[in-house]
Amino acid sequence: MLKVSIAEAKSGLSNLLKHARSGPVIVTRRGQPDAVILPYEEYERLQRLRAYAGMVRLARELHEAGVTATELYEESRRELEERP
């Protein structure tokens, strides 16, 4: 895993983007990690994981509240249909 300062990142962004294809590049500020450059495909994968985790969390909360998916859907539909 490559670590570079912000100054190095500014001057060599093109090379860092090439390097990021093979692994994350950590950009540091005053020696501390500040950002990560990674391939867009990896970013998309992380976004999908985040969305999935949110759905699992919602499903758990609905289950704990005793609300079924059908009840949630029907109530949402009713509210939408009542809007002017």
N, C-alpha and C positions, 0 to 999 in steps of 0.2 A: 504494500500500500504506500503510495507516494504522498509525501507531505510537502507543501510549498507555502511560502508566505504570500500575502496579498500582492506585494510588489512583484514577486516572481510570476504570479498568476497573470497579472496585467501584461507583463512583457512577453509571456509565452503561452497565451491562451490557446492558440491553435495546436501547439504541441501537447498541452494538457488535455484537450479534447480527444486527441488521438490516444493518449495514454489511458484516458478514462474508459475506452472501449475494452480494455483488459482488466480493469479494476478501479475502484473508487480513488479519487484524488482528494485529499484533505487540504483545505486552504486554511492557513492559520493567520491570526492577528495577534501580534505581540507574543508569539510562541504558543498561543492557545488555539485549539480547533474552533473554527468559526463557520465553515461551510464545507459541503462535499459536492464534488462534481462526479456525476455518474451517468451512465448511458440512459437515454430516454426510455428504452425498453424496461430498464430496471425501475425507473421512476414510475412508469405505468403499472408495473407489477406491485410495487409498494402501495400505490393508490387503490388497486383492486383489493389488496389485503386489508387496507384500512376500511374500505367500504364493507367488506365481508365481516370484519370484526364489529362494525357498527350494527350490521343486521343481526348478528348473533347476540349482541348486547340487547338490542330492542326485543328480539324474540324471548330472551330470558326475562326481561322486565314485564312483557305482556303475559308470559306464563305465570310469573309471580303475582301479577295483578288479577289473574283469572280471566283474562280477555283472550278470546280466540281470534285468529286472523280473519275469519269470516265476519265476526262481530265488528272488528275494526274496519274492514272494508265496507260493510253495509252502513255503518254510522258515518263514515267519511263520504260515501256516495250521497246519503241523505242530506248531509250538510252542504255539499256542493250543489245539489239540485235545488235547495232552498234559497241559494244566493240569487239576488236579482240580476 
